[in-house]
Amino acid sequence: MGESVGGLILIVTGSTLRAEQMDRPLGYYLQTQIDELGAGHDDRLAVVISDRYYLTHPDLHQLPTISIGGIGVNRLAQRLLKKLPAAMACDDRFFIQMDPHEEDLRVSIWGVDNPQTRIAVVTFAERYLQRYVNLCWQRQT
């Protein structure tokens, strides 16, 4: 990545057909939300990539990252499952995992099925996204 990645936030979805069909659109939804929050700053943006691409490019691992989709369809979610605590768990139906100390800028958002994952993504966008992107952008400047 030869260009500056100062305000880049990665959104990682699974690379299975099911994840491409169901979770990638959720990634684009979050990408749109992040891009709107960064409006007026050319270096504040989000990019949606696959778990396969992310995991095979270690140079990306230091960037703020939002993983979407459960452990059955997203290999990054598998890796984050035991590394990040649940900031929100709703009746064991959906989970938002993130560091409460705000040191680790990785987030994992997933549900037991796609409708629950959609609810989790919207909940994250409404409750946590503004603070999360501000934190990311403060650290990257």
C-alpha positions, 0 to 999 in steps of 0.5 A: 500500500504505497499511499498514505493510510492515515485515516483508513479503517478496514471492514473485513467480511468473509470470503465464502459465497454466503458471506459475500452475499449477506455480509458484504452489503453490511460492510458497504453500509458501514463504509458509507456511514464511516465515509459520511463521518469523514466527509471533508477529510480526504484521508478519512475513509473505509474500505471493505475487504475479504478475510482472506485478503486481510489475513494474507497481508500482515501489513494491514493488521495494525490498521483499525479493523471492523470484522463483520460476520460470525466465526462460521463465515469470517476467519478474522472473527474466528481469530478475534473471538477469544481476544476481544471481550463482548461490549454488547451481547444480546440474548446470545443472538448477536455480539459486538466485541471490542476493547473496553479500554480502547487500546485495541482498535479491532471490532468484531460484529456478528450474530447467530444468523444473518438477520441478527448480524444485520441488527448487530451492525445497525446497533454498532453504527447507532451506538458505537461508530461515532466514538470509534471512528473519532478514536481511530482518527485521533490515533492516526493523525 
